[in-house]
Amino acid sequence: MVPKYLNSADLFVMASQMENHPIALIQALACGTYAVAPDIGRIRSIMSSGTGRIYNDNTVEGLIKALRKTIASEEYLSSKRSERATTFDGWEANAREIMELYKSINCE
């Protein structure tokens, strides 16, 4: 059901005060939905060029400014959804990376 809604949206807006690894943002990017998100947590490392706008002023005013810029520039319409869609490693790859990290610092 989630992909159906994300694929029908022009924009995905994340208005969080705190995030680390936002699953909703990852789902939107995987669907190719252009995202507008604050520069918090790992968002900068999750979003790549052309997949959305990251804004620094994480306030209501900052979000409004980012949305106005995005809509006025029509950048969310500049490429096809299929060209913007991002692939991510599954949980198995993430679990392997965590286990390798623990092994490297002797936390077994």
C-alpha positions in Angstrom: 0.0 0.0 0.0 2.9 2.4 0.8 4.3 2.4 -2.7 0.8 3.1 -4.2 0.6 6.3 -2.2 4.2 7.4 -2.6 3.9 6.8 -6.4 0.8 9.0 -6.6 2.5 11.9 -4.7 4.4 14.7 -6.4 6.4 15.4 -3.3 7.3 13.7 0.0 7.8 16.1 2.9 9.7 15.2 6.0 9.0 17.6 8.8 10.8 15.9 11.6 12.8 17.5 14.4 14.9 14.4 15.0 15.7 11.4 12.7 18.6 9.1 12.3 17.6 6.6 9.6 14.2 7.7 8.4 12.4 4.7 6.8 9.6 6.8 5.4 12.2 8.9 3.5 14.0 5.8 2.2 10.6 4.4 1.0 9.8 7.7 -0.8 13.3 7.8 -2.5 13.0 4.1 -3.5 9.7 5.0 -5.3 11.4 8.0 -7.0 9.2 10.5 -5.1 11.0 13.8 -4.9 11.7 14.6 -1.2 12.0 17.7 0.9 13.7 17.0 4.2 15.7 18.8 6.9 19.4 18.4 7.3 19.3 16.2 10.4 20.6 12.7 11.2 21.8 10.7 8.2 19.5 12.4 5.7 22.4 14.0 3.8 24.0 10.6 3.3 20.7 9.0 2.3 19.6 11.6 -0.3 21.6 11.9 -3.5 21.7 14.7 -6.0 18.5 15.2 -7.9 16.3 13.1 -5.5 15.2 16.0 -3.4 15.9 19.2 -1.5 17.6 19.3 1.9 17.0 22.4 4.0 19.1 23.7 6.8 16.7 25.9 8.8 14.7 23.1 10.6 11.8 25.3 11.6 8.3 25.8 10.2 9.6 28.9 8.4 12.5 26.9 6.9 10.2 24.2 5.7 7.9 26.7 4.1 10.8 28.4 2.3 12.1 25.0 1.1 8.7 24.0 -0.2 8.2 27.3 -2.0 11.6 27.1 -3.7 10.9 23.5 -4.7 7.5 24.2 -6.1 8.5 27.5 -7.8 11.5 25.9 -9.5 9.5 22.8 -10.5 12.6 20.8 -9.8 10.5 17.9 -8.6 9.2 17.7 -12.2 12.6 17.9 -13.9 13.2 14.1 -14.2 11.2 11.0 -14.5 10.3 9.1 -11.3 12.1 6.0 -12.7 15.3 8.1 -13.1 15.1 9.4 -9.5 14.3 6.1 -7.9 17.1 5.1 -5.5 18.0 1.5 -4.5 19.1 0.7 -0.9 20.7 -2.3 0.6 18.3 -4.6 2.5 18.4 -5.3 6.2 20.7 -8.3 5.7 23.5 -6.1 4.2 23.0 -3.6 7.1 23.2 -6.4 9.7 26.4 -7.7 8.1 28.0 -4.2 8.2 27.1 -3.9 11.9 28.5 -7.3 12.7 31.8 -6.4 10.9 32.0 -3.2 12.9 31.5 -5.1 16.2 34.2 -7.6 15.1 36.6 -4.8 14.2 36.3 -3.2 17.6 36.3 -6.6 19.5 32.7 -6.3 20.8 31.7 -9.9 20.1 
